[in-house]
Amino acid sequence: MTEEQKSSGVEETFISHLVELRNRIMKASIAIIVIFLCLMPWSANIYDFLAAPMLNALPHGSKMIATGVITPFLIPVKVTLLVAFVIALPWVLYQLWAFIAPGLYAHEKKLIAPLVVSSSVLFITGVAFCYYLVFGVIFHFINKVAPTSISVTPDIDNYFDFVMTMFIAFGMTFEVPIVVIVLVRMGLVSLEKLKSIRPYVIVGAFVVAAIVTPPDIMSQMLLAVPLCLLYEIGLLVAPLFVKATQAPVDAEETI
């Protein structure tokens, strides 16, 4: 085979991969759009659900305000789009899996599939933990310490930004076990090294919590403590996961 033929074959393979990637992205995007359009009639109800933790902490009859002309329409649309993405997440992950699976070895598939599923579950769990527990604590604290001369009327745009920041922070916090497992499995960091830096992880957890959450100790504890516990869970699970996903050659060398 000539160099020109080899180059042509590589180019065709690259183009076929791009076409396959485009098709997978299209299928994932169509699913999100279809779900979004189905949910749009209930976009106001979806936003009301998101705003419930704040409104429940405010005096009875309180409402939020919108300072922008199109904000009352735009924010519920953004929230609905995010909900549509979460609902379509299994299908999106399946498209990702279908794209990369043909190029993986059997032992690599054993590693990727559980990580994709568990990381999705953990992220959603972190978001739910934030919504059902953390928001109640934060908003009630803010309402209690606010002077009686101040009328608390949150802007829905600022509220949306705050909620998204908190969702991402807690969602990523619950991904800590996955990060530990991947680092150990890829051989980037040894398990012993991760155990030895435990004190620094604890300090780092509280520093991150102090930056992300409001300046009250309870909110910081609600982020830092789960982060530390999830780090410990990652240290416990990593050896079991690594052993179960070893390549055949690695397993023979271990024996």
C-alpha positions as a printed NumPy array, in Angstrom:
array([[  0.   ,   0.   ,   0.   ],
       [  1.402,   3.367,  -1.031],
       [  1.691,   6.369,   1.269],
       [ -1.022,   8.11 ,  -0.742],
       [ -3.432,   5.2  ,  -0.202],
       [ -2.66 ,   5.135,   3.52 ],
       [ -3.278,   8.875,   3.768],
       [ -6.546,   8.524,   1.863],
       [ -7.684,   5.72 ,   4.179],
       [ -6.918,   7.758,   7.289],
       [ -8.781,  10.755,   5.857],
       [-11.843,   8.641,   5.031],
       [-11.839,   7.149,   8.534],
       [-11.596,  10.616,  10.083],
       [-14.472,  11.908,   7.958],
       [-16.624,   8.883,   8.819],
       [-16.014,   9.549,  12.523],
       [-17.05 ,  13.179,  12.088],
       [-20.223,  12.115,  10.286],
       [-21.013,   9.62 ,  13.038],
       [-20.388,  12.279,  15.711],
       [-22.672,  14.717,  13.887],
       [-25.436,  12.111,  13.696],
       [-25.154,  11.32 ,  17.401],
       [-25.237,  15.018,  18.335],
       [-28.259,  15.523,  16.091],
       [-30.146,  12.639,  17.723],
       [-29.341,  13.922,  21.221],
       [-30.313,  17.496,  20.303],
       [-33.595,  16.413,  18.71 ],
       [-34.549,  14.53 ,  21.875],
       [-33.854,  17.592,  24.037],
       [-35.813,  19.882,  21.7  ],
       [-38.811,  17.529,  21.535],
       [-38.961,  17.213,  25.33 ],
       [-38.501,  20.977,  25.686],
       [-41.416,  21.69 ,  23.338],
       [-43.604,  19.199,  25.216],
       [-42.787,  20.898,  28.531],
       [-43.193,  24.494,  27.348],
       [-46.927,  24.722,  28.227],
       [-45.914,  24.064,  31.852],
       [-42.827,  26.332,  31.895],
       [-44.426,  28.655,  34.47 ],
       [-45.222,  25.72 ,  36.772],
       [-41.691,  24.39 ,  36.381],
       [-40.234,  27.74 ,  37.393],
       [-42.652,  27.958,  40.343],
       [-41.284,  24.603,  41.503],
       [-37.725,  25.928,  41.254],
       [-38.678,  29.096,  43.147],
       [-40.573,  27.248,  45.899],
       [-37.644,  27.011,  48.388],
       [-37.158,  30.784,  48.312],
       [-40.862,  31.659,  48.445],
       [-41.441,  29.234,  51.331],
       [-38.766,  31.034,  53.349],
       [-40.251,  34.487,  52.723],
       [-43.281,  35.948,  54.518],
       [-46.627,  34.668,  53.294],
       [-47.747,  36.325,  50.084],
       [-44.255,  37.42 ,  49.028],
       [-43.328,  37.336,  45.364],
       [-40.206,  37.731,  43.263],
       [-39.642,  40.607,  40.867],
       [-38.451,  40.828,  37.263],
       [-36.429,  43.9  ,  36.296],
       [-36.034,  43.031,  32.611],
       [-38.68 ,  43.443,  29.919],
       [-38.502,  39.849,  28.652],
       [-37.169,  38.29 ,  31.864],
       [-40.571,  36.883,  32.972],
       [-40.612,  34.89 ,  29.731],
       [-36.904,  34.146,  29.319],
       [-36.112,  32.702,  32.761],
       [-38.91 ,  30.07 ,  32.753],
       [-37.781,  29.082,  29.243],
       [-34.195,  28.602,  30.472],
       [-35.374,  26.523,  33.412],
       [-37.569,  24.388,  31.166],
       [-34.668,  23.808,  28.774],
       [-32.488,  22.611,  31.647],
       [-35.226,  20.256,  32.836],
       [-35.562,  18.918,  29.29 ],
       [-31.825,  18.233,  29.208],
       [-31.978,  16.356,  32.519],
       [-34.899,  14.234,  31.305],
       [-33.088,  13.494,  28.041],
       [-29.792,  12.782,  29.806],
       [-30.05 ,   8.952,  29.555],
       [-30.58 ,   9.244,  25.796],
       [-27.751,  11.783,  25.472],
       [-25.4  ,   9.485,  27.374],
       [-26.48 ,   6.545,  25.229],
       [-25.535,   8.505,  22.102],
       [-22.156,   9.295,  23.641],
       [-21.703,   5.635,  24.532],
       [-22.722,   4.47 ,  21.036],
       [-20.095,   6.787,  19.533],
       [-17.121,   5.731,  21.648],
       [-17.969,   2.06 ,  22.349],
       [-16.76 ,   0.611,  18.999],
       [-13.233,   1.853,  19.714],
       [-12.992,   0.409,  23.223],
       [-11.62 ,  -2.9  ,  24.459],
       [-13.839,  -5.166,  26.54 ],
       [-12.163,  -4.183,  29.836],
       [-12.465,  -0.492,  28.91 ],
       [-16.198,  -0.92 ,  28.327],
       [-16.422,  -2.384,  31.822],
       [-14.862,   0.838,  33.101],
       [-16.785,   3.397,  31.036],
       [-20.356,   2.097,  31.263],
       [-20.602,   2.046,  35.102],
       [-18.845,   5.416,  35.342],
       [-21.263,   7.089,  32.928],
       [-24.307,   5.744,  34.771],
       [-22.98 ,   6.378,  38.28 ],
       [-21.732,   9.884,  37.474],
       [-25.171,  10.826,  36.127],
       [-26.917,   9.422,  39.195],
       [-24.486,  11.147,  41.565],
       [-24.831,  14.516,  39.829],
       [-28.632,  14.39 ,  39.973],
       [-28.407,  13.276,  43.617],
       [-26.243,  16.303,  44.386],
       [-28.747,  18.631,  42.729],
       [-31.635,  17.038,  44.649],
       [-29.683,  17.328,  47.923],
       [-29.138,  21.018,  47.216],
       [-32.781,  21.684,  46.323],
       [-34.512,  19.77 ,  49.113],
       [-32.121,  20.425,  52.007],
       [-29.565,  23.156,  51.379],
       [-31.889,  25.771,  49.882],
       [-34.262,  25.527,  52.827],
       [-31.432,  26.142,  55.291],
       [-29.895,  29.014,  53.314],
       [-33.077,  30.913,  52.526],
       [-34.538,  30.612,  56.02 ],
       [-31.233,  31.852,  57.449],
       [-31.196,  34.857,  55.095],
       [-34.795,  35.697,  55.944],
       [-34.135,  35.532,  59.689],
       [-31.031,  37.738,  59.695],
       [-32.494,  40.346,  57.308],
       [-33.427,  43.581,  59.153],
       [-37.149,  44.151,  59.549],
       [-36.773,  47.46 ,  57.709],
       [-35.822,  45.575,  54.519],
       [-38.396,  44.024,  52.221],
       [-36.831,  40.93 ,  50.649],
       [-37.991,  40.757,  47.011],
       [-35.493,  38.656,  45.026],
       [-35.015,  39.287,  41.317],
       [-35.772,  36.142,  39.307],
       [-32.714,  36.611,  37.08 ],
       [-30.338,  36.791,  40.05 ],
       [-32.159,  33.921,  41.724],
       [-31.744,  31.765,  38.619],
       [-27.995,  32.503,  38.47 ],
       [-27.611,  31.68 ,  42.169],
       [-29.563,  28.435,  41.869],
       [-27.558,  27.279,  38.848],
       [-24.278,  28.031,  40.636],
       [-25.383,  26.016,  43.657],
       [-26.688,  23.139,  41.526],
       [-23.387,  22.895,  39.667],
       [-21.375,  23.132,  42.903],
       [-23.294,  20.355,  44.648],
       [-23.572,  18.258,  41.49 ],
       [-19.795,  18.386,  41.009],
       [-19.234,  17.719,  44.706],
       [-21.11 ,  14.449,  44.414],
       [-18.79 ,  13.483,  41.512],
       [-15.797,  13.248,  43.87 ],
       [-15.905,   9.405,  44.143],
       [-15.82 ,   9.173,  40.334],
       [-12.787,  11.475,  40.185],
       [-10.964,   9.37 ,  42.786],
       [-11.744,   6.129,  40.944],
       [-10.602,   7.498,  37.575],
       [ -7.356,   8.899,  39.013],
       [ -6.494,   5.559,  40.611],
       [ -7.601,   3.432,  37.646],
       [ -5.609,   5.509,  35.139],
       [ -2.542,   5.287,  37.355],
       [ -2.243,   9.063,  37.634],
       [ -2.232,   8.999,  41.441],
       [ -1.772,   6.077,  43.808],
       [ -4.373,   5.227,  46.419],
       [ -1.77 ,   5.696,  49.151],
       [ -1.025,   9.207,  47.901],
       [ -4.715,  10.132,  47.93 ],
       [ -4.982,   8.857,  51.493],
       [ -1.927,  10.84 ,  52.561],
       [ -3.353,  14.148,  51.27 ],
       [ -6.623,  13.68 ,  53.16 ],
       [ -5.968,  16.664,  55.515],
       [ -5.419,  18.969,  52.529],
       [ -8.629,  17.723,  50.917],
       [-10.576,  18.559,  54.079],
       [ -9.139,  22.076,  54.197],
       [ -9.789,  22.509,  50.476],
       [-13.387,  21.36 ,  50.906],
       [-14.083,  24.09 ,  53.447],
       [-12.315,  26.707,  51.322],
       [-14.455,  25.8  ,  48.302],
       [-17.582,  25.805,  50.47 ],
       [-16.721,  29.254,  51.827],
       [-16.375,  30.599,  48.274],
       [-19.484,  29.019,  46.757],
       [-22.058,  29.137,  49.554],
       [-23.462,  32.121,  51.496],
       [-21.342,  33.213,  54.478],
       [-23.007,  31.144,  57.181],
       [-21.4  ,  28.119,  58.786],
       [-24.387,  25.827,  58.235],
       [-24.391,  26.299,  54.455],
       [-20.644,  25.747,  54.317],
       [-20.943,  22.575,  56.375],
       [-23.666,  21.25 ,  54.073],
       [-21.222,  21.408,  51.158],
       [-17.897,  20.625,  52.834],
       [-18.996,  17.624,  54.918],
       [-20.551,  15.689,  51.996],
       [-17.442,  16.448,  49.927],
       [-15.194,  14.932,  52.596],
       [-17.462,  11.909,  53.07 ],
       [-17.667,  11.296,  49.324],
       [-13.876,  11.496,  49.103],
       [-13.647,   8.744,  51.716],
       [-16.214,   6.674,  49.799],
       [-14.085,   7.062,  46.682],
       [-11.035,   5.776,  48.565],
       [-13.001,   2.721,  49.725],
       [-14.564,   1.899,  46.354],
       [-11.559,   2.605,  44.104],
       [ -9.634,  -0.658,  44.836],
       [-12.721,  -2.786,  44.171],
       [-13.541,  -0.956,  40.964],
       [ -9.964,  -1.088,  39.673],
       [ -9.751,  -4.831,  40.289],
       [-13.052,  -5.462,  38.488],
       [-11.998,  -3.484,  35.394],
       [ -8.422,  -4.684,  34.947],
       [ -7.302,  -5.725,  31.489],
       [ -6.57 ,  -9.473,  31.145],
       [ -2.8  ,  -8.868,  30.923],
       [ -2.855,  -6.633,  33.99 ],
       [ -4.854,  -9.221,  35.892],
       [ -2.345, -11.976,  35.031],
       [  0.559,  -9.778,  36.145],
       [ -1.232,  -9.063,  39.415],
       [ -1.742, -12.783,  40.045]])
